[in-house]
Amino acid sequence: MARNVPTINTPRVTLRGMRREDFARFADIWAKPSVVSHIGGKPWPKSRSWDAFLRNAGHWQIAGFGQWAVQIHGDPEMAGQTGFFYGSRGLGDDFDPFPEAGWVLDPQFQGLGYGIDAASAAHDWFDRVVAGRTVCMVAPHNEGSLRIAQTLGYVPLRDSQVEGEDVLLMTRKGPPV
């Protein structure tokens, strides 16, 4: 199912498809130790960033959903990403078959409400266009991401480990009531 990447505007951010010229910024974000401290712990080399960048584009073409670039109004570069993907992580039938939500912002934009604004807009779109259960994975000590997940209606599913790191698997059956 091929799908054009929709553009979503909120009063503070725009979610848009990633463009070739976003790659340098994408790679810069994922190379920051403070970004990956809760996501695997090791800065990504450009080759891993390129693979992830292409995977983001492929999700839209194959699954009909994917990750958006988050652009804060007034800033010309992407500030991060949010959206959905199939992680195929081998975490079990209660997690892997469902679209996984994710959100990442450059540290300079964290703690200012941009993350919840962007993730909420992505989830609103998902609930209208795709619908159904989603999952997410959060490091148990990542308080900012846990707040975002809980605000979006995610509840704990179970504890797990990914690449030797403790993670909390969470699930959301639909929009919070």
C-alpha positions as CSV (number, residue, x, y, z in Angstrom):
1,M,0.0,0.0,0.0
2,A,1.8,3.1,-1.2
3,R,0.8,6.4,0.5
4,N,2.0,10.0,0.2
5,V,3.3,11.3,3.4
6,P,0.7,13.7,4.8
7,T,1.8,17.0,6.2
8,I,0.3,17.9,9.6
9,N,0.4,21.3,11.1
10,T,-0.2,22.2,14.8
11,P,0.2,25.7,16.2
12,R,3.8,24.9,17.1
13,V,5.2,22.1,14.9
14,T,4.8,20.7,11.4
15,L,5.0,17.0,10.8
16,R,6.2,16.3,7.2
17,G,7.9,13.7,5.1
18,M,11.6,13.4,5.4
19,R,13.5,14.8,2.5
20,R,17.0,13.8,1.2
21,E,18.3,17.1,2.5
22,D,17.2,16.1,6.0
23,F,19.7,13.3,6.2
24,A,22.6,15.3,7.6
25,R,20.4,16.6,10.4
26,F,18.9,13.2,11.0
27,A,22.4,11.6,11.3
28,D,23.5,14.5,13.6
29,I,20.6,13.9,16.0
30,W,21.2,10.1,16.2
31,A,25.0,10.7,16.7
32,K,24.4,12.6,20.0
33,P,25.1,10.6,23.2
34,S,22.2,12.4,25.0
35,V,19.7,11.3,22.3
36,V,20.7,7.6,22.4
37,S,21.3,7.4,26.1
38,H,17.8,5.9,26.4
39,I,17.8,4.1,23.1
40,G,20.6,1.6,22.9
41,G,23.2,3.8,24.6
42,K,25.6,4.1,21.6
43,P,25.7,7.0,19.1
44,W,24.9,5.8,15.6
45,P,27.4,5.9,12.8
46,K,26.2,7.5,9.6
47,S,25.7,4.1,8.0
48,R,23.2,3.1,10.6
49,S,21.5,6.4,10.4
50,W,21.2,6.0,6.6
51,D,19.6,2.6,7.0
52,A,17.1,4.0,9.5
53,F,16.4,7.0,7.2
54,L,15.6,4.7,4.3
55,R,13.5,2.5,6.5
56,N,11.4,5.5,7.4
57,A,10.7,6.2,3.8
58,G,10.0,2.6,3.0
59,H,7.4,2.3,5.8
60,W,5.2,4.9,4.1
61,Q,5.4,2.9,0.8
62,I,4.9,-0.5,2.2
63,A,2.8,-0.1,5.4
64,G,0.9,3.1,4.5
65,F,2.3,4.8,7.7
66,G,5.7,5.8,9.0
67,Q,7.7,8.4,10.7
68,W,7.5,12.1,10.1
69,A,10.2,14.8,10.4
70,V,9.3,17.2,13.2
71,Q,9.9,20.8,12.2
72,I,9.4,23.5,14.8
73,H,7.8,26.6,13.4
74,G,10.5,29.2,12.8
75,D,13.3,26.7,12.6
76,P,14.4,25.6,9.1
77,E,15.7,22.2,10.1
78,M,14.1,19.1,11.4
79,A,14.1,18.9,15.2
80,G,13.4,15.1,15.4
81,Q,10.9,12.5,14.3
82,T,7.7,10.9,15.4
83,G,5.4,8.3,14.0
84,F,4.9,4.5,13.6
85,F,6.9,1.6,12.3
86,Y,7.1,-2.2,12.4
87,G,10.2,-2.9,14.5
88,S,10.2,-6.7,14.1
89,R,12.2,-6.9,17.2
90,G,11.3,-10.5,18.2
91,L,9.6,-9.4,21.4
92,G,6.6,-11.6,21.1
93,D,3.1,-11.9,19.7
94,D,1.8,-9.3,22.1
95,F,4.2,-6.6,20.7
96,D,5.7,-7.4,17.3
97,P,2.6,-7.6,15.1
98,F,1.4,-4.1,16.0
99,P,2.6,-0.7,14.8
100,E,5.3,0.7,17.2
101,A,5.1,4.4,18.0
102,G,8.3,6.4,18.5
103,W,9.4,9.9,19.1
104,V,12.8,11.5,19.2
105,L,13.8,15.2,19.6
106,D,17.1,16.9,19.5
107,P,18.0,17.7,23.2
108,Q,17.7,21.4,22.6
109,F,14.0,21.0,22.0
110,Q,13.2,18.5,24.8
111,G,11.2,19.6,27.8
112,L,9.4,22.4,26.0
113,G,6.2,20.5,25.0
114,Y,7.2,19.9,21.4
115,G,7.5,16.2,21.8
116,I,3.9,15.7,23.1
117,D,2.6,18.2,20.5
118,A,4.2,16.2,17.7
119,A,3.4,12.7,19.1
120,S,-0.2,13.7,19.7
121,A,-0.6,15.0,16.2
122,A,0.8,11.7,14.8
123,H,-1.5,9.6,17.0
124,D,-4.5,11.7,16.1
125,W,-3.7,11.0,12.4
126,F,-3.2,7.3,13.1
127,D,-6.5,7.0,15.0
128,R,-8.4,8.6,12.0
129,V,-6.6,6.9,9.1
130,V,-5.2,3.6,10.2
131,A,-6.8,2.9,13.6
132,G,-6.1,0.0,16.0
133,R,-3.7,-1.0,18.6
134,T,-0.2,0.4,18.8
135,V,2.7,-0.3,21.1
136,C,5.8,1.5,22.2
137,M,9.0,0.8,24.1
138,V,10.4,3.2,26.7
139,A,13.5,3.0,28.9
140,P,12.1,2.8,32.5
141,H,14.3,5.8,33.6
142,N,13.3,8.0,30.6
143,E,10.8,10.1,32.5
144,G,10.1,12.5,29.6
145,S,9.1,9.6,27.2
146,L,7.2,7.9,29.9
147,R,5.1,11.0,30.4
148,I,4.5,11.3,26.7
149,A,3.5,7.6,26.5
150,Q,1.1,7.9,29.4
151,T,-0.5,11.1,28.0
152,L,-1.1,9.3,24.7
153,G,-2.9,6.5,26.6
154,Y,-0.2,3.8,26.7
155,V,-0.3,1.4,29.6
156,P,2.4,-1.0,30.7
157,L,2.4,-4.4,28.9
158,R,5.5,-5.9,30.5
159,D,9.2,-5.5,31.1
160,S,11.7,-6.8,28.6
161,Q,15.3,-6.4,27.4
162,V,16.5,-5.1,24.0
163,E,20.2,-5.3,23.2
164,G,21.0,-5.9,26.9
165,E,19.0,-2.8,28.1
166,D,15.9,-2.9,30.3
167,V,12.8,-1.6,28.5
168,L,9.2,-1.2,29.4
169,L,6.9,-2.4,26.6
170,M,3.6,-0.5,26.5
171,T,0.4,-0.8,24.6
172,R,-2.5,1.5,23.5
173,K,-5.8,0.1,22.2
174,G,-6.9,3.4,20.8
175,P,-7.3,7.0,21.8
176,P,-7.5,7.8,25.5
177,V,-11.0,8.5,26.8
